[in-house]
Amino acid sequence: MKELRTKQKYTTTFMERGSFWFFGIGMLFYYQIVGSYLNTYLLLRGVDLGKVALIFLGIKIWDAVNDPLFAFIFDRVKFKKEKCLPWLRLAAVVMPLASIAVFNMPANWSETGKLVWFAVTYLLWDAAYTVCDVPFFSMTTTMTANMDERNTLFSVARVFHGAGTLLCTTAMTWLVGENVGMSFGTASIIVCGIGVLFTIPLCFLGKERYAVTTKENGEPEQKFTLKEMFAYLKQNKYLTMMYGCQILCGICATGGAAGMVGTYYIYGQTSFGIITTWLNMIPGPVLGMLLPLILKKFDRFKLYMACNIFTFCWGLINFAAYFLGFLTVPWAVCTSIVTAIPATLSGLMAYMFTLDALEYGRYKTGIDATGINFAVQTFSAKIPGAFSTALGTFLLSLTSFVLVEADSIADLANHAQTQQAITEMWLVTQLPAIISSAIAYILLLCFYKLRSKDVVLMAKYNAGEITREECDSQLSRQY
């Protein structure tokens, strides 16, 4: 007998969902202003960028390490009725203040004083963003137990993040550009002020209906120790497997090692990068809105791997194009068009596996380790950035590439490189990613067995809607 399937109504209201997504825009304002403009600001402050790079690396490594520590605190600290909102309210105050402080370095200080100011304010900003990032994504699980609704909250949030990036980039570039000529300090106050307007609604409209999880017998979940936290990570193999593979790929993503210099020498120009960037961004909003519907028809992991494998195969063709002589600007534009949809889908789904692993972990261990799951997600996003640039730069130093001194990309016309150097540059920016992706995809295809329909059953059991026996009897396999 065919089982009738009824559509579950959303638990959250439109205002709740809207305030959650708006908070995501504000988050990206603070992230983008520091992530995209801090280097330029420091260059104008007359400080040694080599010393700045060391500070960046040190703070990022510490940041990646302290994410699990904050997650431990996040899961241990219990508020009466809420879990995520108290942290988000704190971040809504601290993040704009820290962002503004970064861009208001005293101009008359010595270089040492400026570097200390940069290190302290950047560390404060980074800590504030960690306090914001883990609770924000965790809140998708405390707002609702409906998996379709969680998918909507998560995927649309990624679209709003993109909107935040575009709005912040447009505003900041216009304010500090040659047409307006505003100082970075003043511009940061204006941009962060706009960010505050986006983050305020959630502080008052947000509701957490599932902030306190319970066992099947109705008793609250017990707190767990640091030792139990690592034991949990060991037991949640799908969490560590998925993000372990993503970290491997991220660390080996050396495509940006040569930057615009590499683009100039390989393609002969760099301006076409604007076109490819917009081509890659176009599918994002549409696919973000459609993704919840798409995931009702397709298993998340299978769709994710299909997109990755397609992009990987095209990457192999693109890699060979250099040696076959048709790696041209039109080809680069064609590549962006062909890979835009699968690459965007893969990017939108990449962090949604945290939700699957969270439900699997609760089902498997009985532990509500929401913070740990999302800290692993944040860790996987941050640690590759700390090492991929260093790896790419190190590999580039081993090639026959000749260092140049130039004021602009246009000056590179006066500094030719040998064909061997350009070929080695191409290998450095492409091969590590190809090798690491091949290894990661083989591992995932062979060992990642968690499927979306089983996660739905686990979520129902974790929410107390069905018993353990009812859940186990309907799973597609034994976990």
Secondary structure by P-SEA (a helix, b strand, c coil): cbbbbbbbcccccaaaaaaaaaaaaaaaaaaaaaaccaaaaaaaacccaaaaaaaaaaaaaaaaaaaaaaaaaaaaccccccccaaaaaaaacaaaaaaaaaaaccccccaaaaaaaaaaaaaaaaaaaaacccccccccccccccaaaaaaaaaaaaaaaaaaaaaaaaaaaaaacccccccaaaaaaaaaaaaaaaacccccccccccccccccccccbbbbcaaaaaaaaaaaaaaaaaaaaaaaaaaaccccccaaaaaaaacccccaaaaaaaaaacaaaaaaaaaaaaaacccaaaaaaaaaaaaaaaaaaaaaccccccccaaaaaaaaaaaaaaaaaaaaacccaaaaaaaaaaaaccccaaaaaaaaaaaaaccccccaaaaaaaaaaaccbbbbbbccccccccccccaaaaaaaaaaacaaaaaaaaaaaaaaaccccccaaaaaaaaaaaaccccaaaaaaaccccc
